[in-house]
Amino acid sequence: MILEDIYYYGNWRPSEQVKSTDPESQKVNQKISDLMEMLKNKLPAVDFEQIEVMFDLLSESTSLHSAAAFTHGYRTGALTMIEVFSSEKE
């Protein structure tokens, strides 16, 4: 699919370029970082590695969801433009 090709294989990757300026996002990321550091210090290495694997999978899942949302948004925008231009002729 062309939109997925643009998202995955093009040089434009919105999920990597967009940085939240919401202070709440920064707080949440700091909490995650602090918790990960605490778990790294408390858990055996093998258990902590499993948490890192889980985070990698979660990141992959989030990326797939972002790609689907991007495609859906792009299609919605295109359909909106079609409707706008089609109604001009009526």
PyMOL CGO cylinders between C-alpha atoms (Angstrom):
from pymol import cmd
from pymol.cgo import CYLINDER

trace = [
    CYLINDER, 0.00, 0.00, 0.00, 1.37, 3.36, -1.01, 0.3, 1, 1, 1, 1, 1, 1,
    CYLINDER, 1.37, 3.36, -1.01, 0.63, 5.16, 2.26, 0.3, 1, 1, 1, 1, 1, 1,
    CYLINDER, 0.63, 5.16, 2.26, 2.33, 2.46, 4.32, 0.3, 1, 1, 1, 1, 1, 1,
    CYLINDER, 2.33, 2.46, 4.32, 5.30, 2.57, 1.93, 0.3, 1, 1, 1, 1, 1, 1,
    CYLINDER, 5.30, 2.57, 1.93, 5.58, 6.33, 2.50, 0.3, 1, 1, 1, 1, 1, 1,
    CYLINDER, 5.58, 6.33, 2.50, 5.35, 5.85, 6.24, 0.3, 1, 1, 1, 1, 1, 1,
    CYLINDER, 5.35, 5.85, 6.24, 7.70, 2.87, 6.59, 0.3, 1, 1, 1, 1, 1, 1,
    CYLINDER, 7.70, 2.87, 6.59, 10.16, 3.28, 3.72, 0.3, 1, 1, 1, 1, 1, 1,
    CYLINDER, 10.16, 3.28, 3.72, 10.18, 6.97, 2.96, 0.3, 1, 1, 1, 1, 1, 1,
    CYLINDER, 10.18, 6.97, 2.96, 12.48, 9.45, 4.60, 0.3, 1, 1, 1, 1, 1, 1,
    CYLINDER, 12.48, 9.45, 4.60, 9.54, 11.02, 6.39, 0.3, 1, 1, 1, 1, 1, 1,
    CYLINDER, 9.54, 11.02, 6.39, 8.74, 9.27, 9.67, 0.3, 1, 1, 1, 1, 1, 1,
    CYLINDER, 8.74, 9.27, 9.67, 6.33, 11.38, 11.69, 0.3, 1, 1, 1, 1, 1, 1,
    CYLINDER, 6.33, 11.38, 11.69, 6.57, 9.21, 14.80, 0.3, 1, 1, 1, 1, 1, 1,
    CYLINDER, 6.57, 9.21, 14.80, 10.31, 9.88, 14.96, 0.3, 1, 1, 1, 1, 1, 1,
    CYLINDER, 10.31, 9.88, 14.96, 10.08, 13.59, 14.17, 0.3, 1, 1, 1, 1, 1, 1,
    CYLINDER, 10.08, 13.59, 14.17, 7.25, 14.68, 16.44, 0.3, 1, 1, 1, 1, 1, 1,
    CYLINDER, 7.25, 14.68, 16.44, 8.32, 15.65, 19.93, 0.3, 1, 1, 1, 1, 1, 1,
    CYLINDER, 8.32, 15.65, 19.93, 5.67, 16.44, 22.50, 0.3, 1, 1, 1, 1, 1, 1,
    CYLINDER, 5.67, 16.44, 22.50, 5.92, 19.85, 24.11, 0.3, 1, 1, 1, 1, 1, 1,
    CYLINDER, 5.92, 19.85, 24.11, 3.29, 18.91, 26.67, 0.3, 1, 1, 1, 1, 1, 1,
    CYLINDER, 3.29, 18.91, 26.67, 4.86, 19.18, 30.14, 0.3, 1, 1, 1, 1, 1, 1,
    CYLINDER, 4.86, 19.18, 30.14, 2.77, 16.18, 31.22, 0.3, 1, 1, 1, 1, 1, 1,
    CYLINDER, 2.77, 16.18, 31.22, 4.51, 14.05, 28.59, 0.3, 1, 1, 1, 1, 1, 1,
    CYLINDER, 4.51, 14.05, 28.59, 7.89, 15.01, 29.98, 0.3, 1, 1, 1, 1, 1, 1,
    CYLINDER, 7.89, 15.01, 29.98, 6.73, 14.12, 33.50, 0.3, 1, 1, 1, 1, 1, 1,
    CYLINDER, 6.73, 14.12, 33.50, 5.47, 10.73, 32.38, 0.3, 1, 1, 1, 1, 1, 1,
    CYLINDER, 5.47, 10.73, 32.38, 8.72, 9.98, 30.52, 0.3, 1, 1, 1, 1, 1, 1,
    CYLINDER, 8.72, 9.98, 30.52, 10.74, 10.95, 33.60, 0.3, 1, 1, 1, 1, 1, 1,
    CYLINDER, 10.74, 10.95, 33.60, 8.61, 8.64, 35.77, 0.3, 1, 1, 1, 1, 1, 1,
    CYLINDER, 8.61, 8.64, 35.77, 9.19, 5.79, 33.30, 0.3, 1, 1, 1, 1, 1, 1,
    CYLINDER, 9.19, 5.79, 33.30, 12.93, 6.46, 33.32, 0.3, 1, 1, 1, 1, 1, 1,
    CYLINDER, 12.93, 6.46, 33.32, 13.05, 6.59, 37.12, 0.3, 1, 1, 1, 1, 1, 1,
    CYLINDER, 13.05, 6.59, 37.12, 11.05, 3.38, 37.46, 0.3, 1, 1, 1, 1, 1, 1,
    CYLINDER, 11.05, 3.38, 37.46, 13.22, 1.57, 34.91, 0.3, 1, 1, 1, 1, 1, 1,
    CYLINDER, 13.22, 1.57, 34.91, 16.36, 2.61, 36.80, 0.3, 1, 1, 1, 1, 1, 1,
    CYLINDER, 16.36, 2.61, 36.80, 14.85, 1.42, 40.09, 0.3, 1, 1, 1, 1, 1, 1,
    CYLINDER, 14.85, 1.42, 40.09, 13.88, -1.95, 38.55, 0.3, 1, 1, 1, 1, 1, 1,
    CYLINDER, 13.88, -1.95, 38.55, 17.32, -2.32, 36.98, 0.3, 1, 1, 1, 1, 1, 1,
    CYLINDER, 17.32, -2.32, 36.98, 18.88, -1.93, 40.43, 0.3, 1, 1, 1, 1, 1, 1,
    CYLINDER, 18.88, -1.93, 40.43, 16.43, -4.25, 42.22, 0.3, 1, 1, 1, 1, 1, 1,
    CYLINDER, 16.43, -4.25, 42.22, 15.83, -7.10, 39.79, 0.3, 1, 1, 1, 1, 1, 1,
    CYLINDER, 15.83, -7.10, 39.79, 18.15, -9.84, 38.65, 0.3, 1, 1, 1, 1, 1, 1,
    CYLINDER, 18.15, -9.84, 38.65, 19.61, -9.05, 35.22, 0.3, 1, 1, 1, 1, 1, 1,
    CYLINDER, 19.61, -9.05, 35.22, 17.62, -11.82, 33.51, 0.3, 1, 1, 1, 1, 1, 1,
    CYLINDER, 17.62, -11.82, 33.51, 14.32, -10.42, 34.83, 0.3, 1, 1, 1, 1, 1, 1,
    CYLINDER, 14.32, -10.42, 34.83, 15.20, -6.87, 33.87, 0.3, 1, 1, 1, 1, 1, 1,
    CYLINDER, 15.20, -6.87, 33.87, 16.09, -8.06, 30.36, 0.3, 1, 1, 1, 1, 1, 1,
    CYLINDER, 16.09, -8.06, 30.36, 12.55, -9.41, 30.06, 0.3, 1, 1, 1, 1, 1, 1,
    CYLINDER, 12.55, -9.41, 30.06, 11.18, -5.98, 30.95, 0.3, 1, 1, 1, 1, 1, 1,
    CYLINDER, 11.18, -5.98, 30.95, 13.37, -4.44, 28.25, 0.3, 1, 1, 1, 1, 1, 1,
    CYLINDER, 13.37, -4.44, 28.25, 12.05, -7.00, 25.73, 0.3, 1, 1, 1, 1, 1, 1,
    CYLINDER, 12.05, -7.00, 25.73, 8.51, -6.06, 26.75, 0.3, 1, 1, 1, 1, 1, 1,
    CYLINDER, 8.51, -6.06, 26.75, 9.27, -2.36, 26.22, 0.3, 1, 1, 1, 1, 1, 1,
    CYLINDER, 9.27, -2.36, 26.22, 10.73, -3.13, 22.79, 0.3, 1, 1, 1, 1, 1, 1,
    CYLINDER, 10.73, -3.13, 22.79, 7.55, -5.00, 21.86, 0.3, 1, 1, 1, 1, 1, 1,
    CYLINDER, 7.55, -5.00, 21.86, 5.42, -2.17, 23.19, 0.3, 1, 1, 1, 1, 1, 1,
    CYLINDER, 5.42, -2.17, 23.19, 7.44, 0.27, 21.10, 0.3, 1, 1, 1, 1, 1, 1,
    CYLINDER, 7.44, 0.27, 21.10, 6.89, -1.88, 18.02, 0.3, 1, 1, 1, 1, 1, 1,
    CYLINDER, 6.89, -1.88, 18.02, 3.16, -2.08, 18.76, 0.3, 1, 1, 1, 1, 1, 1,
    CYLINDER, 3.16, -2.08, 18.76, 2.97, 1.69, 19.19, 0.3, 1, 1, 1, 1, 1, 1,
    CYLINDER, 2.97, 1.69, 19.19, 4.78, 2.19, 15.89, 0.3, 1, 1, 1, 1, 1, 1,
    CYLINDER, 4.78, 2.19, 15.89, 2.32, -0.10, 14.09, 0.3, 1, 1, 1, 1, 1, 1,
    CYLINDER, 2.32, -0.10, 14.09, -0.59, 1.79, 15.66, 0.3, 1, 1, 1, 1, 1, 1,
    CYLINDER, -0.59, 1.79, 15.66, 0.96, 5.12, 14.65, 0.3, 1, 1, 1, 1, 1, 1,
    CYLINDER, 0.96, 5.12, 14.65, 1.30, 3.90, 11.06, 0.3, 1, 1, 1, 1, 1, 1,
    CYLINDER, 1.30, 3.90, 11.06, -2.36, 2.83, 11.02, 0.3, 1, 1, 1, 1, 1, 1,
    CYLINDER, -2.36, 2.83, 11.02, -3.45, 6.18, 12.48, 0.3, 1, 1, 1, 1, 1, 1,
    CYLINDER, -3.45, 6.18, 12.48, -1.31, 8.02, 9.92, 0.3, 1, 1, 1, 1, 1, 1,
    CYLINDER, -1.31, 8.02, 9.92, -2.86, 6.05, 7.05, 0.3, 1, 1, 1, 1, 1, 1,
    CYLINDER, -2.86, 6.05, 7.05, -6.37, 6.57, 8.40, 0.3, 1, 1, 1, 1, 1, 1,
    CYLINDER, -6.37, 6.57, 8.40, -5.80, 10.30, 8.83, 0.3, 1, 1, 1, 1, 1, 1,
    CYLINDER, -5.80, 10.30, 8.83, -4.36, 10.65, 5.35, 0.3, 1, 1, 1, 1, 1, 1,
    CYLINDER, -4.36, 10.65, 5.35, -7.32, 8.80, 3.83, 0.3, 1, 1, 1, 1, 1, 1,
    CYLINDER, -7.32, 8.80, 3.83, -9.79, 10.87, 5.82, 0.3, 1, 1, 1, 1, 1, 1,
    CYLINDER, -9.79, 10.87, 5.82, -8.12, 14.06, 4.60, 0.3, 1, 1, 1, 1, 1, 1,
    CYLINDER, -8.12, 14.06, 4.60, -8.19, 12.87, 1.00, 0.3, 1, 1, 1, 1, 1, 1,
    CYLINDER, -8.19, 12.87, 1.00, -11.86, 11.85, 1.24, 0.3, 1, 1, 1, 1, 1, 1,
    CYLINDER, -11.86, 11.85, 1.24, -12.63, 15.25, 2.75, 0.3, 1, 1, 1, 1, 1, 1,
    CYLINDER, -12.63, 15.25, 2.75, -10.95, 16.97, -0.19, 0.3, 1, 1, 1, 1, 1, 1,
    CYLINDER, -10.95, 16.97, -0.19, -12.91, 14.82, -2.64, 0.3, 1, 1, 1, 1, 1, 1,
    CYLINDER, -12.91, 14.82, -2.64, -16.14, 15.76, -0.90, 0.3, 1, 1, 1, 1, 1, 1,
    CYLINDER, -16.14, 15.76, -0.90, -15.24, 19.46, -0.85, 0.3, 1, 1, 1, 1, 1, 1,
    CYLINDER, -15.24, 19.46, -0.85, -14.39, 19.55, -4.54, 0.3, 1, 1, 1, 1, 1, 1,
    CYLINDER, -14.39, 19.55, -4.54, -17.33, 17.34, -5.52, 0.3, 1, 1, 1, 1, 1, 1,
    CYLINDER, -17.33, 17.34, -5.52, -19.84, 19.59, -3.75, 0.3, 1, 1, 1, 1, 1, 1,
    CYLINDER, -19.84, 19.59, -3.75, -18.48, 22.66, -5.61, 0.3, 1, 1, 1, 1, 1, 1,
    CYLINDER, -18.48, 22.66, -5.61, -19.83, 21.21, -8.86, 0.3, 1, 1, 1, 1, 1, 1,
    CYLINDER, -19.83, 21.21, -8.86, -23.35, 20.69, -7.49, 0.3, 1, 1, 1, 1, 1, 1,
]
cmd.load_cgo(trace, "trace")
